Amino acid sequence: MNYDNQKIEIAKNFAKLHQTPFAAWTPDKEYLSDDDRYLSVYEDLIIGVYGDCYGVNAEYDEEGGLISEATEFEVEVDRFEANGDRSELFFFEINSELTGAGKFIEDHGRYGDW
């Protein structure tokens, strides 16, 4: 799968969980296409703009050193933003080649230092 297509699909699935229209909570700037807007949302998603993004399947040694980079992630969609009446966890997987994004997300999400 093309890496940009994967990012766009993740952003679209994340957008479906929100009751507020997509355009209202995405960056207000000129985009060349809707795909560019979704790519922007994806980037904001992984850096914690929409809530802490955690790698859920990273492996660590006893000293806390990273053994294998996370490929599965979660972000909480708050109750006031979600379609339902309670918070929801959004899970997504990065299944293309590892780019270091998983390590970046895991390092920052693990320690809460966004």
N, C-alpha and C positions, 0 to 999 in steps of 0.2 A: 504494500500500500504506500502511495506517495505520502511523505511525512506531512506536507501541508494539508492534504486531504484528511489525514488522521486528526490533525489539530482542529480543522474546521468542524469535523464531525463531533469531536469532544465538546467544542464550544456550543454547537447547536443543541446537543443533549443537555448541557448545563443550562442554556437559555430556556429550555422547555420546563424547567422546574420553577421558574419565576412567574409570579402573577403580574408583575409590572412589565409593560411592553419592552422588548429588547432594546429599542432605540433610546429609551428613557434612562437606562442604567449603564450604557456603554459610552466610551469616550466620545465627546461631541467635537468631531473634526471631519474634514473631508476624506472620504475613502474612495479609492478607485473602483471598488466593487464591494458587494456584500461579503464576499469571501475575505477581503482585507479587514473588514470590521470583525468578522469572526476570528481571524488570526490575532487581532489585537486583544479580543476578549480572552483567547487562550493564553496569550502571554501574561495578561493581568491575572488570570486564574492561577497559573503556576507560581507567580511571585507573591501571591497572598493578598492581592487587592480585594478579593471577594471573600476573604476568610483564610485562616491558616490551611495550607495544603500539606498533607502528611503522606509520606511514603509508607505504605502498610506492609510491604513484604521485603524491605531491606534486611540484610543480615549483618550482624556485628560480632566482633570477637569479644572476649571477656574484658578487654580494656576499653571497649567502646569504639574501636576502629572499624570502619566500614569494610565488610568482606565483599558483599555484592550489592550493587545499586538497585534501588527500588524501581519496579516497573508498574506497580499498581498504587493508586493514590486516592485520597478522599478529601473532600471539602464539605463543610457543613453549610447548608443553605438555611439561614435563620427563618424562624416561624413567620416573621412579618414580611419576608420576601418570598416565601414558598407558596405554591398553589394551595396546599392544604392548610390545616389549622395547627400544624406542628412542624418543627424543624425536620429537615431531611438531609441525609448524607448522600453526597454525589460521589460515586466511585468512577474512576476511569483508569484505563491502562494505556501505557505508551509501549507499543509493541513493534516499533521500527528500531533501527539501529540506535544504540545508546549514544547520547550526545553530551552527557554530563548534566543534563537537566534534572535527572532523577537524583543525583548526588546533591545538586544545588537545592532542590526542593526539600529533600530529606534533612540536610544540614540545617536549613533555616526553620523548617517546620518542627523539627525535633527540639530545638532550643528556643523557639518562639522569638527569634531575633530578626524579624522582618523589618 
